[in-house]
Amino acid sequence: MRRRLRERARSVRRACGDRGMSTAEYAMGTLAAVALAAVLYKVVNSGPVGAELQGLVERALRAPF
């Protein structure tokens, strides 16, 4: 069974000519990740969300064990 799986994996790899992302794909992926991080940072640091998160942490720290 393992041998068939290995042979199948090899044939799939041969069929797919690309072995990884190109530099342009890395750049676009990095840009998208940075943009998402910036949006999340703005949301988390906004007034209402920040206050709610702080309240959540304070309630969690005051919870009885």
Rosetta blueprint (number, residue, H / E / L):
1 M L
2 R H
3 R H
4 R H
5 L H
6 R H
7 E H
8 R H
9 A H
10 R H
11 S H
12 V H
13 R H
14 R H
15 A H
16 C L
17 G L
18 D L
19 R L
20 G L
21 M L
22 S L
23 T H
24 A H
25 E H
26 Y H
27 A H
28 M H
29 G H
30 T H
31 L H
32 A H
33 A H
34 V H
35 A H
36 L H
37 A H
38 A H
39 V H
40 L H
41 Y H
42 K H
43 V H
44 V H
45 N L
46 S L
47 G H
48 P H
49 V H
50 G H
51 A H
52 E H
53 L H
54 Q H
55 G H
56 L H
57 V H
58 E H
59 R H
60 A H
61 L H
62 R L
63 A L
64 P L
65 F L
